[in-house]
Structure formats: structure tokens, C-alpha cells
Amino acid sequence: MKILAFSDWRVQNIEQFIDYLERLKEKPDVIVYAGDDLDRFNNVPYMAMPKTLRKQYRDELIKIQEPFGKFDKKIVEDIIFQNKIEYKMDENKFEKIASFSRYGLLVVAGNDDYYYRKKAIYGEKVVDIHDNSIIIDDYAIIGIEGSTDKLSQLCYTEKEIKDHLKTKVKQVGDRQLIIVSHSPPFKILDFSIRFGHSHIGSNALKDFIDKNSNTVRAIISGHSHLQGGKFKQYKNTYVVNCASHDNYGEPGKIAIIDISDDNIDISWKTLYELSTIPLVGDKTDLKLREHGILQVEQLAALYPTNQLYQEFSDIQENTLYLIINYANAIDSGKIIIKKEIKSALNSLEGKNIYFFDAEYNPETTSSGPYGMF
């Protein structure tokens, strides 16, 4: 079974993720979203209301209820308390993402997802995996939403999590388990520094692994942004934290999980905005998009030949050369050495260089070797 998993996309570019899915040669069996910021994906994002919002807005709120259905009094009051109102959009991004998988998109709500937002998890092949477990071949996939954090909008006690797991396991029967939990197990990829240095995972989930390690093949989680992009084997279970950071400009992290009868292979894909590259401002970004370049990896795949310069004649040749090399460095994680510097290094072959400094040369308006020691 092949799974693509991501979580905590508070600032990441969702359209960029959809473009990545469109270019995949092979569909994953399932795509997993492990929670938080559901309102960025559904077709009912909120619009902030004035601080003076009071109960006289209740009638307006009740009218604007599609696709939630009827609001109960408690939900209306909670929306008023948050100074937020829900409106309907034209596109359901959850449904769009689900279309790129064989079996669907499995979603749990995160700790920051106010409970009425669970209604946003809908559409063709979109499953609220906390409420509705699914079975694929010999595997059962179950979900746990929210967290145990007291500051959370959606939180559960450890006993509630324990009881939920017990109920779900009874429903799916004797099968290998994959658990989608917004919170990681306690002390496994759950360390956080946002509200003080602490472990923010679930003890009940950790205890469940201890008792069922031969059955639980993988746990897919988020919540702790600091641990996002990591996986760890605990006993016979692989714990994957696929959270992304929520600082603006942070890339999106995607876990690629291949599960077979006797092995689990986990790799990562990181999606960077084009604006991550120096020299790519709004104008260059727009020009690249006009050429169909939406991803850093697409830019990295180009090679600066004369033919390429003609194709991208609306971008200065030196700028194109630099941004392609920057893209290569970002996408590959390797140091890309400029031609002039590489030539200087070749002349020193066989000699020990303890320190190399490349600086901007104001006389030639270009960077080059400044000092070698």
C-alpha cells in the first residue's frame, strides 16, 4: 500500500500540492491529511467580523449555513464568540486532492480545528477517518482527531482516546492497523517548544502500541511542527510525523509511505515556493508560471542551454542561470558551485584549502573568489 501523508498546512500552498499530485506518474492508494486548518481546504472559509459582533448577527449566521446543515444554538454562539462567520466557496480542495488517489483522502481534525469544522470533511472519496474507519485488503485504517492539550479547541482525555481505540479495533476485527492520529504517541516525535519545552503526545496511544506492537504497522501524525519530516521505529511500529511548520514561507512536507507484508519504506518530498529562490520576485514568479513552471523541482530540472535562454527570453540570461542553480541546490540539498569559482578551485587541485570565501566584487559587479587561506 502506498500512502502520501501531510499535516498542519497552515501557510503552505495547497495549489502547489495539487499540481504535484497532477504530475505523479502513479496514483497513491490513499492520501492522508492528519489535521489542523481544515478551513483552508473546504469550500467554506471564514471571514473575520468586527469585534463588535454581537448576538444580533445570529439570524444572519443561521442563514449562511450551507453545507453545514442546521446550526445548533451552541455552534452559533461559538462562532459569535470567535468573531467569525462562515461563507461558501466554489471549490472543495479536499475532494480535488482525493481524486488523485485510488481509495480516497483520509482526514482527521486537528487540535486547532474548532469542532464544527469537522463538517468540512466531505465530498467524493473524502473520509473523516476518526468517525469512519476503512478496510483495504488486510489493513484497517482508523483515526484519532484532536489532542490532549488543554489549550486545544478540540481535545480529548486519555481515557476517551483509549476507549475510542478499543471501539474502533472491535469494529474492524483482526487486521493489521494503520492509525491516523493528529497527536503522536507520548515521547515519540512529539517534543514541542511553542508553549514551553514539553512532550505533547498521547499516553493512551503510546500504551496502545505497547500492547499491540505486532498489529500496529504505522502511526501517521502531525501536531508537533518541530518533529515534522521525521519518522521513528518504536518496537514493531513506525511512527511518522508529517507536520509542516507554520512560519510564512516554510515549505510543505509530504511523507511517502510504502507498506508491504514484510517491510515499510518511508521517504520525503518537500515542496518549496518559487519565492524561496533569491532573485525570484513577483515579476519573475509570474513569468515562470506563464512558462508552466510552478515548482522548484521543475526549475531544477532545466539546464541552462542556449535553446533554453531563447525559450525564456523574457528573463535575463544571468538571472535565469542563477535561479536554475539555486533551484538545483534547494531541490537536491547539494552545494552548487558557480563556474568561475569551480575554475579557481580546479587550479588549486592537490592543495589543502582550509577556508574559502566567496564575496561580491564591486569592481566587476559579480561574485567570485575573494580569499583562500
URMOTA-V14897 format. One record per residue. N is the residue number from 1. RES is the residue in one small letter. SS is DSSP state (helix for helix, strand for strand, loop for the rest). OMEGA is omega in degrees with one decimal (* if undefined). Layout:
n:N res:RES ss:SS omega:OMEGA
n:N res:RES ss:SS omega:OMEGA
This chain:
n:1 res:m ss:loop omega:178.7
n:2 res:k ss:strand omega:-176.9
n:3 res:i ss:strand omega:167.3
n:4 res:l ss:strand omega:-175.3
n:5 res:a ss:strand omega:175.8
n:6 res:f ss:strand omega:-174.5
n:7 res:s ss:strand omega:171.6
n:8 res:d ss:loop omega:179.2
n:9 res:w ss:loop omega:-178.6
n:10 res:r ss:loop omega:-175.5
n:11 res:v ss:loop omega:-174.7
n:12 res:q ss:loop omega:-175.5
n:13 res:n ss:loop omega:-177.8
n:14 res:i ss:helix omega:178.7
n:15 res:e ss:helix omega:177.3
n:16 res:q ss:helix omega:177.2
n:17 res:f ss:helix omega:178.3
n:18 res:i ss:helix omega:176.8
n:19 res:d ss:helix omega:176.7
n:20 res:y ss:helix omega:179.6
n:21 res:l ss:helix omega:-179.6
n:22 res:e ss:helix omega:-176.3
n:23 res:r ss:loop omega:177.1
n:24 res:l ss:loop omega:179.6
n:25 res:k ss:loop omega:-178.1
n:26 res:e ss:loop omega:179.3
n:27 res:k ss:loop omega:170.1
n:28 res:p ss:strand omega:176.0
n:29 res:d ss:strand omega:177.3
n:30 res:v ss:strand omega:170.7
n:31 res:i ss:strand omega:-177.0
n:32 res:v ss:strand omega:168.7
n:33 res:y ss:strand omega:-171.0
n:34 res:a ss:loop omega:165.4
n:35 res:g ss:loop omega:-177.6
n:36 res:d ss:loop omega:174.8
n:37 res:d ss:loop omega:178.3
n:38 res:l ss:helix omega:-176.5
n:39 res:d ss:helix omega:174.8
n:40 res:r ss:helix omega:-173.7
n:41 res:f ss:loop omega:-176.2
n:42 res:n ss:loop omega:-177.4
n:43 res:n ss:loop omega:176.2
n:44 res:v ss:loop omega:178.2
n:45 res:p ss:loop omega:-176.9
n:46 res:y ss:strand omega:173.3
n:47 res:m ss:strand omega:-178.7
n:48 res:a ss:strand omega:177.8
n:49 res:m ss:loop omega:178.9
n:50 res:p ss:loop omega:-179.9
n:51 res:k ss:loop omega:-178.7
n:52 res:t ss:loop omega:179.6
n:53 res:l ss:loop omega:-177.1
n:54 res:r ss:loop omega:-171.4
n:55 res:k ss:helix omega:179.5
n:56 res:q ss:helix omega:177.7
n:57 res:y ss:helix omega:-175.1
n:58 res:r ss:helix omega:-178.2
n:59 res:d ss:helix omega:179.1
n:60 res:e ss:helix omega:179.4
n:61 res:l ss:helix omega:-178.0
n:62 res:i ss:helix omega:178.2
n:63 res:k ss:helix omega:-176.3
n:64 res:i ss:loop omega:-172.8
n:65 res:q ss:loop omega:-179.4
n:66 res:e ss:loop omega:4.6
n:67 res:p ss:loop omega:-177.0
n:68 res:f ss:loop omega:-169.1
n:69 res:g ss:loop omega:-175.5
n:70 res:k ss:loop omega:174.5
n:71 res:f ss:loop omega:169.5
n:72 res:d ss:loop omega:-174.0
n:73 res:k ss:helix omega:-177.2
n:74 res:k ss:helix omega:-179.2
n:75 res:i ss:helix omega:178.8
n:76 res:v ss:helix omega:-179.9
n:77 res:e ss:helix omega:179.2
n:78 res:d ss:helix omega:177.3
n:79 res:i ss:helix omega:177.9
n:80 res:i ss:helix omega:-179.3
n:81 res:f ss:helix omega:-178.7
n:82 res:q ss:loop omega:-176.5
n:83 res:n ss:loop omega:-177.6
n:84 res:k ss:strand omega:178.8
n:85 res:i ss:strand omega:-174.3
n:86 res:e ss:strand omega:175.6
n:87 res:y ss:loop omega:-177.5
n:88 res:k ss:loop omega:176.3
n:89 res:m ss:loop omega:-178.7
n:90 res:d ss:loop omega:-172.6
n:91 res:e ss:loop omega:174.2
n:92 res:n ss:loop omega:-175.9
n:93 res:k ss:helix omega:174.7
n:94 res:f ss:helix omega:-178.7
n:95 res:e ss:helix omega:178.0
n:96 res:k ss:helix omega:179.4
n:97 res:i ss:helix omega:-178.5
n:98 res:a ss:helix omega:-176.6
n:99 res:s ss:loop omega:-179.1
n:100 res:f ss:loop omega:178.6
n:101 res:s ss:strand omega:179.3
n:102 res:r ss:strand omega:-173.3
n:103 res:y ss:strand omega:175.8
n:104 res:g ss:strand omega:177.4
n:105 res:l ss:strand omega:-179.2
n:106 res:l ss:strand omega:-171.4
n:107 res:v ss:strand omega:165.2
n:108 res:v ss:loop omega:174.3
n:109 res:a ss:loop omega:179.1
n:110 res:g ss:loop omega:-178.4
n:111 res:n ss:loop omega:179.3
n:112 res:d ss:loop omega:179.2
n:113 res:d ss:loop omega:179.4
n:114 res:y ss:loop omega:-163.0
n:115 res:y ss:helix omega:-179.9
n:116 res:y ss:helix omega:-180.0
n:117 res:r ss:helix omega:174.8
n:118 res:k ss:helix omega:179.0
n:119 res:k ss:helix omega:179.9
n:120 res:a ss:helix omega:-178.6
n:121 res:i ss:loop omega:-179.3
n:122 res:y ss:loop omega:178.9
n:123 res:g ss:loop omega:-179.9
n:124 res:e ss:loop omega:179.2
n:125 res:k ss:loop omega:176.5
n:126 res:v ss:strand omega:-172.6
n:127 res:v ss:strand omega:168.0
n:128 res:d ss:strand omega:-170.2
n:129 res:i ss:loop omega:172.9
n:130 res:h ss:loop omega:-177.8
n:131 res:d ss:loop omega:-171.9
n:132 res:n ss:loop omega:176.7
n:133 res:s ss:loop omega:175.9
n:134 res:i ss:strand omega:179.3
n:135 res:i ss:strand omega:176.3
n:136 res:i ss:strand omega:-176.7
n:137 res:d ss:loop omega:-178.0
n:138 res:d ss:loop omega:-176.1
n:139 res:y ss:strand omega:170.9
n:140 res:a ss:strand omega:179.0
n:141 res:i ss:strand omega:-179.5
n:142 res:i ss:strand omega:-174.7
n:143 res:g ss:strand omega:174.7
n:144 res:i ss:strand omega:-178.6
n:145 res:e ss:loop omega:173.2
n:146 res:g ss:loop omega:-179.4
n:147 res:s ss:strand omega:177.1
n:148 res:t ss:loop omega:-178.3
n:149 res:d ss:loop omega:-178.9
n:150 res:k ss:loop omega:-179.1
n:151 res:l ss:loop omega:-174.4
n:152 res:s ss:loop omega:172.5
n:153 res:q ss:loop omega:-178.6
n:154 res:l ss:loop omega:-174.1
n:155 res:c ss:strand omega:-179.6
n:156 res:y ss:loop omega:172.2
n:157 res:t ss:loop omega:177.5
n:158 res:e ss:helix omega:178.8
n:159 res:k ss:helix omega:178.6
n:160 res:e ss:helix omega:177.6
n:161 res:i ss:helix omega:177.9
n:162 res:k ss:helix omega:-179.2
n:163 res:d ss:helix omega:178.9
n:164 res:h ss:helix omega:178.6
n:165 res:l ss:helix omega:-179.9
n:166 res:k ss:helix omega:179.9
n:167 res:t ss:helix omega:-177.1
n:168 res:k ss:helix omega:179.1
n:169 res:v ss:helix omega:178.2
n:170 res:k ss:helix omega:-178.6
n:171 res:q ss:helix omega:-174.4
n:172 res:v ss:helix omega:177.2
n:173 res:g ss:loop omega:-173.6
n:174 res:d ss:loop omega:-179.0
n:175 res:r ss:loop omega:171.0
n:176 res:q ss:strand omega:-173.3
n:177 res:l ss:strand omega:165.8
n:178 res:i ss:strand omega:-175.9
n:179 res:i ss:strand omega:173.5
n:180 res:v ss:strand omega:-177.1
n:181 res:s ss:strand omega:178.1
n:182 res:h ss:loop omega:178.7
n:183 res:s ss:loop omega:173.4
n:184 res:p ss:loop omega:171.3
n:185 res:p ss:strand omega:-178.0
n:186 res:f ss:loop omega:178.3
n:187 res:k ss:loop omega:173.2
n:188 res:i ss:loop omega:-179.2
n:189 res:l ss:loop omega:-177.8
n:190 res:d ss:loop omega:-175.8
n:191 res:f ss:strand omega:-175.8
n:192 res:s ss:strand omega:177.5
n:193 res:i ss:loop omega:-174.3
n:194 res:r ss:loop omega:-179.9
n:195 res:f ss:loop omega:-175.3
n:196 res:g ss:loop omega:-177.7
n:197 res:h ss:loop omega:-176.9
n:198 res:s ss:strand omega:172.3
n:199 res:h ss:strand omega:-171.9
n:200 res:i ss:loop omega:179.8
n:201 res:g ss:loop omega:-175.3
n:202 res:s ss:strand omega:174.6
n:203 res:n ss:helix omega:-179.0
n:204 res:a ss:helix omega:178.3
n:205 res:l ss:helix omega:176.9
n:206 res:k ss:helix omega:179.1
n:207 res:d ss:helix omega:179.9
n:208 res:f ss:helix omega:176.9
n:209 res:i ss:helix omega:-179.3
n:210 res:d ss:helix omega:-176.7
n:211 res:k ss:helix omega:-173.2
n:212 res:n ss:helix omega:-174.2
n:213 res:s ss:loop omega:180.0
n:214 res:n ss:loop omega:-178.4
n:215 res:t ss:loop omega:-176.9
n:216 res:v ss:strand omega:-178.2
n:217 res:r ss:strand omega:-175.9
n:218 res:a ss:strand omega:170.9
n:219 res:i ss:strand omega:-179.5
n:220 res:i ss:strand omega:-172.2
n:221 res:s ss:strand omega:175.2
n:222 res:g ss:loop omega:171.4
n:223 res:h ss:loop omega:178.3
n:224 res:s ss:loop omega:-177.0
n:225 res:h ss:helix omega:-177.6
n:226 res:l ss:helix omega:-177.0
n:227 res:q ss:helix omega:-179.8
n:228 res:g ss:loop omega:-178.6
n:229 res:g ss:loop omega:-178.5
n:230 res:k ss:strand omega:170.3
n:231 res:f ss:strand omega:-177.2
n:232 res:k ss:strand omega:174.8
n:233 res:q ss:strand omega:176.2
n:234 res:y ss:strand omega:-172.0
n:235 res:k ss:loop omega:-179.6
n:236 res:n ss:loop omega:-175.6
n:237 res:t ss:strand omega:174.5
n:238 res:y ss:strand omega:177.4
n:239 res:v ss:strand omega:-177.4
n:240 res:v ss:strand omega:174.9
n:241 res:n ss:strand omega:-174.9
n:242 res:c ss:loop omega:179.5
n:243 res:a ss:strand omega:171.8
n:244 res:s ss:loop omega:178.3
n:245 res:h ss:loop omega:-177.7
n:246 res:d ss:loop omega:171.4
n:247 res:n ss:loop omega:-177.5
n:248 res:y ss:loop omega:-177.7
n:249 res:g ss:loop omega:179.9
n:250 res:e ss:loop omega:179.7
n:251 res:p ss:loop omega:176.3
n:252 res:g ss:strand omega:-178.9
n:253 res:k ss:strand omega:180.0
n:254 res:i ss:strand omega:175.2
n:255 res:a ss:strand omega:176.3
n:256 res:i ss:strand omega:-170.8
n:257 res:i ss:strand omega:176.2
n:258 res:d ss:strand omega:-177.7
n:259 res:i ss:strand omega:173.7
n:260 res:s ss:loop omega:-176.9
n:261 res:d ss:loop omega:-173.6
n:262 res:d ss:loop omega:-176.5
n:263 res:n ss:loop omega:171.1
n:264 res:i ss:strand omega:178.3
n:265 res:d ss:strand omega:-176.6
n:266 res:i ss:strand omega:175.1
n:267 res:s ss:strand omega:-173.8
n:268 res:w ss:strand omega:170.9
n:269 res:k ss:strand omega:179.3
n:270 res:t ss:strand omega:179.8
n:271 res:l ss:strand omega:179.7
n:272 res:y ss:loop omega:171.8
n:273 res:e ss:loop omega:175.4
n:274 res:l ss:helix omega:-179.3
n:275 res:s ss:helix omega:174.5
n:276 res:t ss:helix omega:-175.5
n:277 res:i ss:loop omega:173.6
n:278 res:p ss:loop omega:-178.8
n:279 res:l ss:loop omega:176.4
n:280 res:v ss:loop omega:174.6
n:281 res:g ss:loop omega:-176.5
n:282 res:d ss:helix omega:-176.6
n:283 res:k ss:helix omega:179.8
n:284 res:t ss:helix omega:176.9
n:285 res:d ss:helix omega:-179.5
n:286 res:l ss:helix omega:179.7
n:287 res:k ss:helix omega:178.5
n:288 res:l ss:helix omega:-179.9
n:289 res:r ss:helix omega:176.7
n:290 res:e ss:helix omega:176.1
n:291 res:h ss:loop omega:178.5
n:292 res:g ss:loop omega:179.3
n:293 res:i ss:loop omega:-178.7
n:294 res:l ss:loop omega:-173.5
n:295 res:q ss:loop omega:175.2
n:296 res:v ss:helix omega:-178.6
n:297 res:e ss:helix omega:175.6
n:298 res:q ss:helix omega:178.7
n:299 res:l ss:helix omega:180.0
n:300 res:a ss:helix omega:-177.9
n:301 res:a ss:loop omega:179.4
n:302 res:l ss:loop omega:175.5
n:303 res:y ss:loop omega:-173.0
n:304 res:p ss:loop omega:175.0
n:305 res:t ss:loop omega:178.8
n:306 res:n ss:helix omega:179.2
n:307 res:q ss:helix omega:179.7
n:308 res:l ss:helix omega:179.5
n:309 res:y ss:helix omega:178.3
n:310 res:q ss:helix omega:-179.8
n:311 res:e ss:helix omega:-179.7
n:312 res:f ss:loop omega:-174.7
n:313 res:s ss:loop omega:-180.0
n:314 res:d ss:loop omega:176.1
n:315 res:i ss:loop omega:-178.5
n:316 res:q ss:loop omega:-174.4
n:317 res:e ss:helix omega:-178.8
n:318 res:n ss:helix omega:177.5
n:319 res:t ss:helix omega:179.7
n:320 res:l ss:helix omega:178.6
n:321 res:y ss:helix omega:-177.5
n:322 res:l ss:helix omega:-175.4
n:323 res:i ss:helix omega:176.2
n:324 res:i ss:helix omega:178.2
n:325 res:n ss:helix omega:174.6
n:326 res:y ss:helix omega:179.8
n:327 res:a ss:helix omega:176.9
n:328 res:n ss:helix omega:-178.7
n:329 res:a ss:helix omega:-179.3
n:330 res:i ss:helix omega:-174.1
n:331 res:d ss:helix omega:-176.9
n:332 res:s ss:helix omega:-175.9
n:333 res:g ss:loop omega:-178.3
n:334 res:k ss:loop omega:176.4
n:335 res:i ss:loop omega:177.0
n:336 res:i ss:loop omega:-175.7
n:337 res:i ss:loop omega:179.0
n:338 res:k ss:loop omega:-175.4
n:339 res:k ss:helix omega:-177.7
n:340 res:e ss:helix omega:-178.5
n:341 res:i ss:helix omega:179.5
n:342 res:k ss:helix omega:178.3
n:343 res:s ss:helix omega:178.8
n:344 res:a ss:helix omega:179.3
n:345 res:l ss:helix omega:179.8
n:346 res:n ss:helix omega:-179.9
n:347 res:s ss:helix omega:-179.4
n:348 res:l ss:loop omega:-177.6
n:349 res:e ss:loop omega:-180.0
n:350 res:g ss:loop omega:179.6
n:351 res:k ss:loop omega:178.7
n:352 res:n ss:loop omega:176.3
n:353 res:i ss:loop omega:-178.2
n:354 res:y ss:loop omega:-179.2
n:355 res:f ss:loop omega:179.2
n:356 res:f ss:strand omega:-177.0
n:357 res:d ss:strand omega:176.1
n:358 res:a ss:strand omega:-175.7
n:359 res:e ss:strand omega:175.2
n:360 res:y ss:strand omega:-179.7
n:361 res:n ss:strand omega:-176.2
n:362 res:p ss:loop omega:-178.2
n:363 res:e ss:loop omega:-177.2
n:364 res:t ss:loop omega:-177.8
n:365 res:t ss:loop omega:175.8
n:366 res:s ss:strand omega:178.7
n:367 res:s ss:strand omega:-179.8
n:368 res:g ss:strand omega:-179.7
n:369 res:p ss:strand omega:-177.2
n:370 res:y ss:strand omega:-179.4
n:371 res:g ss:strand omega:175.9
n:372 res:m ss:strand omega:-172.8
n:373 res:f ss:loop omega:*
